[in-house]
Amino acid sequence: MERSRLSVLIKEKSACSGIIITDHAYHDVLAIATRISILKDGRLNHAANVRKELMNQGYLPR
């Protein structure tokens, strides 16, 4: 499915349901998510600034 169609579908369905997304396309996930947690080395991290945390861990360019 095309990413833009998938984003629209996720936004529509998330109005009445929780959705868990696991993806390495971080920019796409950041664009549609209302809450993000990072799972690394078996630990769940609820970062206050997710974009900065992803940069610090090398997942996003600085």
C-alpha positions as CSV (number, residue, x, y, z in Angstrom):
1,M,0.0,0.0,0.0
2,E,1.2,3.5,-0.8
3,R,2.6,5.3,2.2
4,S,0.3,8.4,1.9
5,R,-2.8,6.1,1.7
6,L,-1.5,4.2,4.7
7,S,-1.0,7.4,6.7
8,V,-4.5,8.5,6.0
9,L,-5.9,5.1,6.9
10,I,-4.0,5.1,10.2
11,K,-5.2,8.6,11.1
12,E,-8.8,7.6,10.4
13,K,-8.7,4.4,12.4
14,S,-6.7,5.9,15.3
15,A,-9.6,8.1,16.2
16,C,-11.4,5.1,17.8
17,S,-8.5,2.6,18.3
18,G,-4.9,2.5,19.5
19,I,-2.5,1.5,16.8
20,I,1.1,0.2,17.3
21,I,3.5,0.9,14.5
22,T,7.0,-0.5,14.2
23,D,8.9,0.9,11.4
24,H,12.4,2.2,10.5
25,A,10.9,5.0,8.4
26,Y,11.1,7.3,11.4
27,H,10.1,10.5,9.5
28,D,6.8,8.8,8.4
29,V,6.0,7.6,11.9
30,L,6.8,11.0,13.5
31,A,4.5,12.7,11.0
32,I,1.4,10.7,12.1
33,A,2.0,9.6,15.7
34,T,0.4,11.2,18.7
35,R,2.7,9.3,21.2
36,I,6.0,7.7,20.5
37,S,8.0,5.3,22.7
38,I,11.4,3.9,21.7
39,L,12.3,0.3,22.4
40,K,16.1,-0.3,22.5
41,D,18.0,-3.1,24.1
42,G,14.9,-4.4,25.8
43,R,14.1,-1.1,27.4
44,L,11.1,1.1,26.7
45,N,12.0,4.8,26.6
46,H,9.3,7.5,26.7
47,A,11.5,10.4,25.5
48,A,10.3,13.9,26.1
49,N,11.9,15.0,22.8
50,V,11.6,11.9,20.5
51,R,13.2,13.6,17.5
52,K,16.3,14.6,19.6
53,E,16.5,11.1,21.1
54,L,16.4,9.5,17.7
55,M,19.2,11.8,16.6
56,N,21.3,11.1,19.7
57,Q,21.0,7.3,19.0
58,G,21.9,7.8,15.4
59,Y,18.6,6.9,13.8
60,L,18.0,10.4,12.3
61,P,20.6,12.7,10.9
62,R,21.6,15.8,12.9
